[in-house]
Amino acid sequence: MKDRPPPPSYGAVYVPPHQRLRSVITSASSSSNTSSSAPAVDSKTVTTNSNSSSFSNPRGGSPNPSSYPYLTHQQFQQQQQQKRNSQLDSYPYLFEVGSDRDMEPSYDPGASTCDYIEGWKWKMTTLLRSKEKQELVSRDKKDRLDFEQIAALASKMGLYSHLYVKVVVVSKVPLPNYRFDLDERRPQREVILPLGLQKRVDSYLGDYLSQKSRNMDSFQDNGFSRSNSSCSVATDEGLFEQPEPLPQSKAAMEKVIWRRSMQMRSQQQAWQVLTILALESPEGRKMLEFRRSLPAYKEKNALLMAISNNQVVIISGETGCGKTTQIPQFILESEIESVRGVLCSIICTQPRRISAMSVSERVAVERGEKLGETVGYKVRLEGMKGRDTHLLFCTTGILLRRLLADRNLKGVTYVIVDEIHERGMNEDFLLIILKDLLPRRPELRLILMSATLDAELFSSYFGGAPMVHIPGFTYPVHTHFLENVLEMTGYQLTPYNQIDDYGQEKTWKMNKQAPRKRKSQLTSAVEDALRAADFKNFGPETQESLSCWNPDSIGFNLIEYLLCNICEKETPGAVLVFMTGWDDISSLKDKLQAHPMLGDTSRVLLLACHGSMASAEQKLIFDEPEDGVRKIVLATNIAETSITINDVVFVIDCGKAKESSYDALNNTPCLLPSWISKVSAQQVQNAIEYLKVIGALDEDENLTVLGRYLTMLPMEPKLGKMLILGAIFNCLDPLLTVVAGLSVRDPFLTPMDKKDLAEAAKAQFSRDYSDHLALVRAYEGWKDAERDLAGYEYCWKNFLSAQSMKAIDALRREFYSLLRDADLVDSTTTTCDSWSYDVHLLRAVICYGLYPGICSVVHNEKSFSLKTMEDGQVLLYSNSVNARDSKIPYPWLVFNEKIKVNSVFLRDSTAVSDSVLLLFGGSILRGDTDGHLKMLGGYLEFFMKPATAEMYQSLRKELEELIQNKLLNPRMVLSHHELLSAVRLLISEDQCDGRFVFNRQVLQQPSVTAIATRPAVVSRIESGPGGDNSKSQLQTLLTRAGYAAPTYKTKQLNNNQFRATVEFKGMQIMGRPCNNKKQAEKDAAAEALECLMGGTHRGHDYVENMSMMLKKSKKDHNG
């Protein structure tokens, strides 16, 4: 497809996905230039249907044939002749006043396919010529049936197309998978509160507003003003700078530093002499000889010279050259030898925990010391370093955290960033910050290390920094591709032995992976490549196997066969198997352990390596097995770049890596296996828009007060929001568990062969339709068991990961410490946990954090359906507590994460009420009528009584102001607060009595407003023989305007009252509860009359030609 211009930036208003990549086009004059009988056509969208398939010439006048590159001259002349012969009055809506009325020809739905396609060609050509129009929208049934031809034509003309159920869209920009504005079944919510609840809430709110007016001055003085609240604490100049010492103390300090540096040099020289003479230990001499054999050692002098003479140096080296372990040592040894050891401080970042820990341990061993002395490491929740540590290995996130508190890295002399070629988000962000830091710290040295030769990009980014390349070892490597493996081993591929069959999922897997399924794009590409390849040198069995090879399969059976073949026939040596992710690793491990030979621990040591595993378990892969035992390591690509396993001789690579990608059009993260490539590019999310939605940035992209606090918390912003509000509302303890649980691997285990038992175990913790609260109960039970020294037994019984539970416990303490440092909590936990057992308040805080992760819950006869704004229909993961229920008595779910595997699945959801979403969700906007509220750019629409809408808006406004004041003044006490009482009352007693409606048309302001006078009285009671009650008035009004008579639907409520809904012309209007059905229908009719006549709106709002209808009605009444 053709490249499209980048989308414009948007303001703080949430931009729906179908508008994110489009130009924002407004036409203020189009409505004013349109006659009252001819409504204006939207300047951004051209809409076609079965009755209107023609388009006007957007520029007026006769079109130029040269402007239509897709039409021949003869076709163009035919088009012009058809224009002249067309009946102009059949297309009144196409022309503005004063236009030349040039138009394209009309096309009969029954016309030939050739004429039909020519019609679409004309429309697309017109679209391409227009500077304002962005897309064509058609609801014509014929267009839906012939969509494949339309899509092919659009692709040929450089346009994009998509079929949305009953709507065909052709656009200049890429289209998402779902458009809520084209979804006729998009849920809209009618909000109904229990009788008397609103009055009680208004009473609390009135008391609060009265007290607020009396105490307005107490909110004026704050710790920092609103004017400077948009500044990040990370950018305050000199905030962490220390004062310069006095001259006398400075001289004394220099003597101490020199004396200690001399001591360090003496110790280093003594250890080197003893090692060379083998007096210290033979292992030390062997280690020194190994160091000298590394390619990096041969480049030692050149490396140190480049680092000494340049502030930034880029070093590239092939795998195994020793750059990761040796270069930090070279620098440290050089500084110690130059009597600068005490002043030397080296930070070396690694992209993963396991690499930071394993490299630091290796370097400490090579230096003949214990880990934590001169050499240490720091990763999240773990670390070993002391006062004398001068070389620290850490993850990238740890250094970013330090930069947040110490923006100048005071005392640090060298920063080494390893594995920069991986281009992770943290690594790229770190390089941006370090580039800004270098001018302020000219003595600081930055060393960037990469395992690939693409160092020119980083060199140019740092102004032409010098590059040094270290050649690696050249090992004899024999590569055998799939066809070679099949030929050598004689293994025969069939359609069914490629099914990744494990656990209790055989039937489901067979139905899913059987060859009769539709071919994926990947499968089609592979088949084309196989057809183009030449396999004539291979045997017929191999050719037959390749013909039925399924590239979507990982190939568990083939991997098992190859491992058996290696163990039985090949020389000793470890085997490294690259898999796509943890699920595949654990499943393959279970399969291999069930094998009679591969599962024999006396013959095979089977290990797994994944970033989510405990550090102690990860380190096992470096241990050498006993004699006669072959080590097999199942790992992801973590073992490809971050670590080196020295005894690996055989590598089995499935050729895929499960990479996290981001679907920007549909705002959905994807975790899908993809073929590995030499160049990996990651999509960057539009984080600015998201931070505006959650309130961390203002419209000018400056940090808000909330944003300042979020920068202090090293976690996702949504999780930080949850903790901050939990601290403010004194319900922190369970929120610490929720946030910690969402920061680690899911503690709820689901073994494939015990899936039902695991789900039942999780269900026992859920009593309130919330995965997050189920986690809280599971943790509390584990904590009680730990006190009785029965933690492991508790985890085994309830299918919980003991490792994850310990990580949650450690993270809770860390998060509490961070909140205490930010002055959001004090040293005692009594006050901040006073409302920890209010389940309704916990739901509200979870919603506050996870928004805009919201989906609707619409029930049908047997189950329910879920919809999100970006994806439309979605599903719940089977291990969610909400997936086990056929009914959820709440209209909304908030979720932490959605991920696209085959369909879009939601994880970790909590059900919330209307009131929770309206008060703790996103910004509320007034709709087009009173009682109509919108959220999420109009995707979420709420209809209610105007007084109820005013109550929600007032509560929301005061609540946001209260949170703002609390953040500005953390010591402000909120106990016995009337506003919080009103909020807690509303969210606890909202019974979710409302309902979902679909395709409700909101009354719109026409381009030409007709003057209509509202009747003085709309009767809601029984009338006399004249028939002037509300039902008669409404029917008379509609029938005289040419519409069908209204229909009524009446529902009996729980309190034996009745509520009616009147429907007409696609509109649904609900009345108030009444004592009988007849009166309920009259009340609904009266509500409809008030809506139509402007009685409850900020003006006269109408649909279509309602103004003319009202004028007719008024004339008849006056007559």
Residue pairs with C-beta under 8 A, 6 or more apart in sequence:
1 155
1 158
1 160
1 174
2 158
4 21
4 172
4 173
4 174
7 20
7 21
7 22
7 23
7 173
8 23
8 24
9 688
10 20
10 24
10 689
11 692
11 699
12 692
12 693
12 697
12 698
12 699
13 937
14 689
14 692
14 693
14 852
14 922
14 923
14 936
14 937
15 689
15 937
16 180
16 181
16 869
16 936
16 937
16 938
16 939
17 176
17 178
17 665
17 666
17 667
17 869
17 870
18 175
18 176
18 178
18 179
18 180
18 181
19 937
20 664
20 665
20 686
20 689
21 173
21 174
21 664
21 665
22 44
22 134
22 135
22 171
22 173
23 134
25 43
25 44
25 132
25 134
26 43
27 42
27 43
27 44
27 132
30 40
30 41
30 42
30 43
30 96
31 40
31 1007
32 1007
33 40
33 96
33 97
33 98
34 40
34 96
34 97
34 1007
34 1008
35 97
35 1008
36 1006
36 1007
36 1008
36 1010
37 92
38 92
38 93
38 95
39 93
39 1006
39 1007
40 96
40 1007
41 47
41 93
41 94
43 132
43 133
44 132
44 133
44 134
44 135
45 133
45 134
45 135
45 136
45 137
46 55
46 123
46 126
46 127
46 133
46 135
46 136
46 137
47 136
47 137
47 138
47 139
48 55
48 123
48 136
48 137
48 138
48 139
48 140
48 143
49 138
49 139
49 140
50 109
50 139
50 140
50 141
50 142
52 91
52 93
53 106
53 107
53 119
53 123
53 138
53 140
54 86
54 91
54 94
54 103
54 104
54 105
54 106
54 107
55 94
55 103
55 104
55 122
55 123
55 126
56 91
56 94
56 95
56 99
56 101
56 102
56 103
56 104
57 63
57 100
57 102
57 103
57 104
57 126
58 126
58 129
58 130
58 132
58 133
59 129
60 99
60 100
60 102
61 100
61 102
62 80
62 100
62 102
63 102
65 71
65 73
65 76
67 129
68 76
68 122
68 125
68 129
69 125
70 121
70 124
70 125
70 157
71 79
71 121
71 122
71 125
75 118
79 104
79 105
79 122
82 105
82 106
83 102
83 103
83 104
83 105
86 103
86 105
86 106
88 101
88 103
90 106
91 103
91 106
94 101
94 103
95 101
95 103
104 119
104 122
104 123
104 126
105 119
105 122
107 115
107 116
107 118
107 119
108 115
109 140
109 142
111 119
113 146
113 149
116 142
116 146
117 149
117 153
120 150
120 153
121 153
121 157
123 136
123 170
124 136
124 153
124 154
124 157
124 159
124 170
125 157
126 133
127 133
127 135
127 136
127 159
127 170
127 172
128 157
128 158
128 159
128 172
134 171
134 172
134 173
135 169
135 170
135 171
135 172
136 168
136 169
136 170
136 171
137 167
137 168
137 169
137 182
138 167
138 168
138 169
139 166
139 167
139 168
140 168
143 150
143 168
144 163
144 166
144 168
147 161
147 163
147 168
150 161
150 168
150 170
151 161
151 163
154 160
154 161
154 170
155 161
159 170
159 171
159 172
160 170
160 171
160 172
160 173
160 174
160 175
161 168
161 169
161 170
161 171
161 175
162 168
162 169
162 171
162 175
162 176
162 177
163 169
164 178
164 179
164 182
164 183
165 182
165 183
165 184
166 184
167 179
167 182
169 175
169 179
169 182
174 665
175 665
176 665
176 666
176 870
177 665
177 666
177 871
177 872
178 666
178 870
178 871
178 872
180 186
180 869
180 872
180 939
181 938
183 872
184 998
184 999
185 998
185 999
186 867
186 939
186 998
186 999
187 856
187 858
187 867
187 996
187 997
187 998
188 941
188 942
188 943
188 996
188 997
188 998
188 1000
189 856
189 891
189 914
189 940
189 941
189 942
189 943
189 994
189 995
189 996
189 997
190 942
190 943
190 944
190 994
190 995
190 996
190 997
190 1070
191 914
191 918
191 942
191 943
191 944
191 948
191 994
192 944
192 993
192 994
192 995
193 915
193 948
193 990
193 993
194 989
194 990
194 991
194 993
195 1055
195 1073
197 985
197 986
197 989
197 990
198 947
198 948
198 951
200 985
201 951
201 955
201 982
201 985
201 986
202 951
204 978
204 979
204 981
204 982
204 985
205 951
205 954
205 955
205 958
205 978
205 979
205 982
207 978
208 958
208 977
208 978
208 979
208 982
209 958
211 978
212 958
219 965
222 965
222 968
222 969
223 968
223 969
223 970
224 968
226 705
226 968
229 703
229 704
229 705
229 708
229 968
230 698
230 700
230 702
230 703
230 704
230 707
231 702
231 703
231 708
232 703
232 707
232 708
232 711
233 239
233 404
233 708
233 711
233 712
234 403
234 404
234 405
234 407
234 711
235 407
239 407
240 405
240 406
240 407
240 408
240 410
241 408
241 410
242 410
244 250
245 253
257 342
257 343
258 339
260 341
260 342
261 336
261 339
261 340
261 341
261 342
261 343
262 339
264 336
264 341
264 342
265 336
265 337
265 339
265 341
268 333
268 336
268 337
268 341
271 280
271 367
271 368
272 288
274 280
274 284
275 281
275 284
275 285
275 287
275 288
275 368
276 285
276 288
278 284
278 285
280 368
281 368
284 368
287 365
287 366
287 368
288 366
291 297
291 322
291 326
291 366
294 321
294 322
294 326
295 317
295 321
295 322
295 470
295 471
295 472
295 473
296 303
296 317
296 321
296 322
296 323
296 326
296 327
296 470
297 322
297 326
299 468
299 470
300 326
300 330
302 468
303 313
303 315
303 327
303 330
303 468
303 470
304 330
304 331
304 334
306 313
306 466
306 468
307 313
307 331
307 414
307 445
307 447
310 445
310 465
310 466
311 438
311 442
311 444
311 445
311 446
312 438
312 445
312 446
312 447
312 448
312 462
312 463
312 465
313 445
313 446
313 447
313 448
313 465
313 466
313 467
313 468
314 448
314 449
314 450
314 455
314 458
314 459
314 462
314 465
314 466
314 467
314 468
315 323
315 327
315 447
315 448
315 449
315 450
315 467
315 468
315 469
315 470
316 449
316 450
316 451
316 452
316 453
316 455
316 467
316 468
316 469
316 470
317 323
317 449
317 450
317 451
317 469
317 470
317 471
317 472
318 451
318 470
318 471
318 472
318 473
319 451
319 472
319 641
319 644
320 472
320 473
320 475
320 644
321 470
321 471
321 472
321 473
322 470
323 418
323 449
323 470
324 348
324 350
324 355
324 359
324 418
324 449
325 359
325 362
325 363
325 366
327 416
327 447
327 449
328 346
328 348
328 363
328 391
328 393
328 416
329 363
329 366
329 367
329 391
331 344
331 346
331 414
332 341
332 344
332 346
332 374
332 390
332 391
335 341
335 343
335 344
335 413
336 344
341 390
343 413
344 390
344 413
344 414
345 390
345 392
345 411
345 412
345 413
345 414
346 390
346 391
346 392
346 412
346 413
346 414
346 415
346 416
347 392
347 394
347 399
347 409
347 412
347 414
347 415
347 416
348 359
348 391
348 392
348 393
348 394
348 416
348 418
349 356
349 393
349 394
349 395
349 396
349 398
349 399
349 415
349 416
349 417
349 418
349 427
349 430
350 356
350 359
350 393
350 394
350 395
350 396
350 418
350 419
350 642
351 395
351 396
351 418
351 419
351 422
351 424
351 426
351 427
351 642
352 395
352 611
352 638
352 642
353 379
353 380
353 382
353 395
353 611
353 615
353 618
354 609
354 611
354 615
354 618
354 619
354 638
354 642
354 643
355 418
355 419
355 642
355 643
356 377
356 378
356 379
356 393
356 394
356 395
357 377
357 379
357 382
357 393
357 615
357 618
357 619
358 618
358 619
358 622
358 643
359 377
359 393
360 371
360 375
360 376
360 377
360 384
360 393
361 371
361 377
363 375
363 391
363 393
364 370
364 371
364 372
364 373
364 374
364 375
367 374
367 375
369 375
371 377
371 384
372 384
372 385
372 386
372 389
373 386
373 388
373 389
374 388
374 389
374 390
374 391
375 389
375 390
375 391
375 392
375 393
376 383
376 384
376 385
376 386
376 389
376 391
376 392
376 393
377 383
377 384
377 385
377 392
377 393
377 394
378 385
378 392
378 393
378 394
378 395
378 398
379 394
379 395
379 398
379 615
380 395
380 397
380 398
381 807
381 810
381 811
381 814
382 615
383 394
385 392
396 417
396 424
396 426
396 427
396 430
397 426
397 714
399 415
399 430
400 426
400 429
400 430
400 433
400 714
401 714
402 409
403 409
403 430
403 433
403 437
404 711
404 712
404 714
407 437
408 437
408 440
408 441
409 415
409 437
409 441
409 444
412 444
413 443
413 444
413 445
414 444
414 445
414 446
414 447
415 434
415 444
415 445
415 446
415 447
416 447
416 448
416 449
417 427
417 430
417 431
417 434
417 446
417 447
417 448
417 449
418 449
419 427
419 449
419 450
419 451
419 641
419 642
420 427
420 431
420 448
420 449
420 450
420 458
421 450
421 451
421 452
421 454
421 641
422 641
423 680
423 681
423 682
424 682
425 682
425 684
431 448
431 458
431 461
434 446
435 461
435 462
437 444
438 444
438 446
446 462
448 455
448 458
448 462
448 465
450 458
451 641
453 469
455 467
455 469
456 467
458 465
459 465
459 466
459 467
480 488
482 546
482 549
483 535
483 538
483 542
483 546
485 491
485 558
485 562
486 492
486 493
486 538
486 541
486 542
486 545
486 546
487 538
487 539
487 542
489 561
489 562
489 565
490 541
491 545
491 558
491 561
491 562
492 541
492 544
492 545
493 545
493 546
493 548
493 549
493 558
494 548
495 514
495 515
495 548
495 550
496 510
496 514
497 557
497 558
498 513
498 548
498 549
498 550
498 553
498 555
498 557
498 558
499 509
499 510
499 513
499 514
499 553
500 509
500 513
500 553
500 554
500 555
500 556
500 587
501 509
501 510
501 556
501 557
502 556
502 587
502 588
502 590
502 591
502 752
503 587
503 590
503 751
503 752
503 753
503 755
504 752
504 753
504 755
505 752
513 550
513 552
513 553
515 548
515 550
519 527
520 552
522 551
522 552
522 675
523 550
523 551
523 552
526 549
526 551
530 546
530 547
530 549
535 542
535 543
535 546
538 546
554 579
554 580
554 584
554 654
554 656
554 673
555 654
556 587
556 588
556 591
559 577
559 588
559 652
559 654
560 591
560 592
560 595
560 598
562 652
563 575
563 577
563 592
563 598
563 632
563 652
564 595
564 597
564 598
566 575
566 630
566 650
567 597
567 598
567 603
567 604
567 630
568 597
570 650
571 649
572 630
572 649
573 630
573 647
573 648
573 649
573 650
574 625
574 630
574 631
574 632
574 633
574 645
574 647
574 648
574 649
574 650
575 630
575 631
575 632
575 633
575 648
575 649
575 650
575 651
575 652
576 633
576 635
576 639
576 645
576 648
576 650
576 651
576 652
577 588
577 632
577 633
577 634
577 635
577 651
577 652
577 653
577 654
578 635
578 636
578 637
578 639
578 640
578 651
578 652
578 653
578 654
578 657
579 585
579 588
579 634
579 635
579 636
579 654
580 636
580 654
580 656
580 657
580 658
580 673
581 636
581 658
581 671
581 673
582 610
582 612
582 636
584 658
585 608
585 610
585 634
585 635
585 636
586 608
587 752
588 634
589 606
589 608
589 634
590 752
590 753
592 598
592 599
592 606
592 632
593 599
593 606
597 603
597 604
598 604
598 606
598 632
599 606
602 628
602 629
603 628
603 629
603 630
604 629
604 630
604 631
604 632
605 625
605 629
605 630
605 631
605 632
606 632
606 634
607 620
607 621
607 631
607 632
607 633
607 634
608 617
608 633
608 634
608 635
609 618
609 621
609 633
609 634
609 635
609 636
609 638
609 639
610 618
610 635
610 636
610 638
611 636
611 638
612 744
612 745
613 803
614 803
621 631
621 633
621 635
621 639
621 643
621 645
622 645
622 646
624 631
624 647
625 631
631 647
633 639
633 645
633 648
636 657
636 658
637 657
637 676
639 645
653 676
655 675
655 676
656 673
656 674
656 675
656 676
657 673
657 674
657 676
658 671
658 672
658 673
658 674
659 671
659 672
659 674
659 680
660 669
660 670
660 671
661 669
661 670
661 671
661 672
661 674
661 682
661 683
662 668
662 669
662 670
662 682
662 683
662 684
662 685
663 669
663 670
663 900
664 683
664 685
664 686
666 870
666 871
666 900
667 870
668 870
668 871
668 898
668 899
668 900
668 904
669 897
669 898
669 899
669 900
670 899
670 900
670 901
671 899
671 900
671 901
672 900
672 901
688 697
688 701
690 717
691 697
691 707
691 717
692 698
692 699
692 701
693 851
693 852
693 922
694 717
694 718
694 721
694 851
694 852
695 704
695 706
695 707
695 721
696 703
696 704
696 706
696 707
696 710
696 717
697 703
697 704
697 707
698 704
703 711
705 964
705 967
705 968
706 721
706 724
706 963
706 964
706 967
709 720
709 724
709 822
709 824
709 967
710 717
710 720
710 721
710 724
712 818
712 821
712 822
713 719
713 720
713 723
713 724
713 815
713 818
713 819
713 822
714 818
715 723
715 739
715 743
715 815
718 849
718 850
718 851
718 853
718 896
719 739
719 742
719 743
719 849
720 849
721 848
721 849
722 735
722 738
722 739
722 845
722 846
722 848
722 849
722 850
723 732
723 735
723 736
723 739
723 815
723 819
724 819
724 824
724 967
725 735
725 845
725 848
725 849
725 963
726 732
726 734
726 735
726 736
726 845
727 819
727 824
727 825
727 832
728 824
728 963
728 966
728 967
728 974
729 835
729 841
729 845
729 974
729 980
730 831
730 832
730 833
730 834
730 835
730 836
730 974
730 975
731 833
731 834
731 835
731 836
731 838
731 841
731 842
731 845
732 816
732 819
732 825
732 829
732 832
732 833
732 836
733 829
733 832
733 833
733 836
734 773
734 776
734 836
734 842
735 842
735 845
735 846
736 812
736 815
736 816
737 775
737 776
737 779
737 780
737 808
737 812
738 772
738 773
738 775
738 776
738 846
739 811
739 815
739 849
740 807
740 808
740 809
740 811
740 812
740 815
741 747
741 772
741 775
741 779
741 804
741 808
742 772
742 896
742 908
743 811
744 804
744 807
744 808
744 811
745 801
745 803
745 804
745 807
746 801
746 804
747 775
747 778
747 800
747 801
747 804
747 805
747 808
748 758
748 762
748 775
748 778
748 799
748 800
748 801
748 879
749 758
749 799
749 800
749 801
750 758
750 759
750 799
750 879
751 758
751 799
754 799
755 878
757 799
758 799
758 879
759 878
759 879
759 884
761 797
761 798
761 799
762 774
762 778
762 798
762 799
762 879
762 881
763 881
763 884
764 798
765 774
765 775
765 777
765 778
765 781
765 798
765 881
766 773
766 774
766 777
766 881
768 839
768 911
769 881
769 882
769 885
769 888
769 889
769 890
769 910
769 911
770 843
770 846
770 881
770 882
770 909
770 910
770 911
771 880
771 881
771 882
771 907
771 908
771 909
771 910
772 846
772 896
772 908
772 910
773 839
773 842
773 910
774 881
778 798
778 800
778 805
779 805
779 808
779 809
781 794
781 798
782 791
782 794
782 795
782 800
782 805
783 809
785 791
785 793
785 794
786 794
791 802
791 805
792 802
794 800
795 801
795 802
795 805
816 825
819 825
820 826
820 827
822 970
823 970
823 971
824 970
825 832
826 832
834 975
835 841
836 842
838 984
838 988
840 916
840 984
840 987
840 988
841 984
841 987
843 910
843 911
843 912
843 913
843 916
843 987
844 912
844 916
844 919
844 920
844 983
844 987
845 920
846 894
846 910
846 912
847 894
847 910
847 912
847 916
847 917
847 920
847 921
848 920
848 921
850 894
850 895
850 896
850 910
851 894
851 917
851 920
851 921
851 922
852 869
852 921
852 922
852 936
853 894
853 895
853 896
853 897
853 898
854 868
854 869
854 892
854 893
854 894
854 895
854 917
854 921
854 936
854 940
855 866
855 867
855 868
855 874
855 892
855 893
855 895
855 906
855 909
856 866
856 867
856 891
856 892
856 996
857 864
857 865
857 866
857 888
857 890
857 891
857 892
857 893
857 911
858 864
858 865
858 866
858 867
858 996
859 887
859 888
862 886
863 886
864 886
864 887
864 888
865 873
866 873
866 874
866 875
866 876
866 893
866 906
867 873
867 874
868 874
868 898
868 904
868 906
869 936
869 937
869 939
869 940
871 898
871 904
874 898
874 903
874 904
874 905
874 906
875 903
875 904
875 905
875 906
876 882
876 883
876 905
876 906
876 909
877 883
877 905
877 906
877 907
880 906
880 907
880 908
880 909
882 888
882 893
882 909
882 911
888 911
889 911
889 992
890 911
890 912
890 913
890 992
891 913
891 914
891 992
891 994
891 996
892 911
892 912
892 913
892 914
892 916
892 917
893 906
893 909
893 910
893 911
893 912
894 909
894 910
894 912
894 917
895 906
895 907
895 908
895 909
895 910
896 907
896 908
896 909
897 906
897 907
897 908
898 904
898 905
898 906
898 907
899 905
899 907
913 987
913 990
913 992
914 942
914 990
914 992
914 994
915 952
915 986
915 987
915 990
916 987
916 990
917 935
917 940
918 924
918 933
918 935
918 942
918 952
918 956
919 952
919 955
919 956
919 959
919 983
919 986
919 987
921 935
921 940
922 935
922 936
923 935
924 933
924 934
924 935
924 952
924 953
924 956
925 933
925 934
925 935
925 938
926 932
926 933
926 934
926 949
926 953
927 933
927 934
927 941
927 1002
928 1002
928 1003
928 1004
928 1005
928 1101
929 1002
929 1003
929 1091
929 1096
929 1097
929 1101
930 946
930 949
930 1096
930 1097
930 1098
931 943
931 944
931 945
931 946
931 948
931 949
931 1096
932 941
932 942
932 943
932 949
932 1002
933 941
933 942
933 944
933 949
933 952
933 953
934 940
934 941
934 942
935 942
941 1000
941 1002
942 949
943 997
943 1000
943 1070
944 952
944 994
946 1096
955 979
955 982
955 983
955 986
958 979
959 979
959 983
962 974
962 977
962 979
962 980
965 972
966 972
966 974
974 980
993 1053
997 1068
999 1066
1000 1066
1000 1067
1000 1068
1001 1065
1001 1066
1001 1067
1001 1103
1003 1091
1003 1097
1003 1101
1003 1102
1003 1103
1003 1106
1004 1101
1004 1102
1004 1103
1005 1099
1005 1101
1005 1102
1006 1102
1006 1107
1009 1100
1009 1107
1010 1107
1010 1108
1010 1110
1010 1111
1011 1111
1012 1093
1012 1094
1012 1100
1012 1107
1012 1110
1012 1111
1012 1114
1013 1114
1014 1093
1014 1094
1014 1095
1015 1033
1015 1089
1015 1093
1015 1114
1015 1117
1018 1030
1018 1033
1018 1086
1018 1089
1018 1090
1018 1093
1018 1095
1019 1028
1019 1029
1019 1030
1019 1033
1019 1082
1019 1086
1020 1030
1020 1082
1020 1083
1020 1086
1021 1029
1021 1079
1021 1082
1022 1029
1022 1079
1022 1082
1023 1029
1023 1032
1029 1082
1029 1085
1030 1082
1030 1083
1030 1085
1030 1086
1030 1089
1031 1081
1031 1082
1031 1085
1033 1085
1033 1089
1034 1046
1034 1062
1034 1064
1034 1085
1034 1088
1034 1089
1035 1045
1035 1046
1036 1113
1036 1116
1037 1089
1037 1092
1037 1109
1037 1110
1037 1113
1038 1044
1038 1045
1038 1046
1038 1064
1038 1065
1038 1109
1039 1045
1040 1109
1040 1112
1040 1113
1040 1116
1041 1105
1041 1106
1041 1108
1041 1109
1041 1112
1041 1113
1042 1109
1043 1064
1043 1065
1043 1109
1044 1064
1044 1065
1045 1064
1046 1062
1046 1063
1046 1064
1046 1085
1046 1088
1047 1062
1047 1063
1047 1064
1048 1060
1048 1061
1048 1062
1048 1063
1048 1081
1048 1084
1048 1085
1049 1060
1049 1061
1049 1063
1050 1058
1050 1059
1050 1060
1050 1061
1050 1077
1050 1080
1050 1081
1051 1058
1051 1059
1051 1060
1051 1061
1052 1058
1053 1059
1053 1073
1055 1073
1057 1073
1057 1074
1057 1075
1057 1080
1058 1073
1058 1074
1058 1075
1058 1076
1058 1077
1058 1079
1058 1080
1059 1070
1059 1071
1059 1072
1059 1073
1059 1074
1059 1080
1059 1084
1060 1070
1060 1071
1060 1074
1060 1077
1060 1080
1060 1081
1060 1083
1060 1084
1061 1068
1061 1069
1061 1070
1061 1071
1061 1084
1062 1068
1062 1069
1062 1071
1062 1081
1062 1084
1062 1085
1062 1087
1062 1088
1064 1088
1065 1103
1065 1104
1066 1103
1067 1088
1067 1103
1069 1084
1069 1087
1069 1088
1069 1091
1070 1084
1070 1087
1071 1080
1071 1081
1071 1082
1071 1083
1071 1084
1071 1085
1071 1086
1071 1087
1072 1083
1072 1087
1073 1080
1074 1080
1074 1082
1074 1083
1089 1095
1090 1096
1091 1097
1091 1101
1092 1102
1092 1106
1092 1110
1093 1100
1093 1110
1094 1100
1094 1101
1100 1107
1102 1110
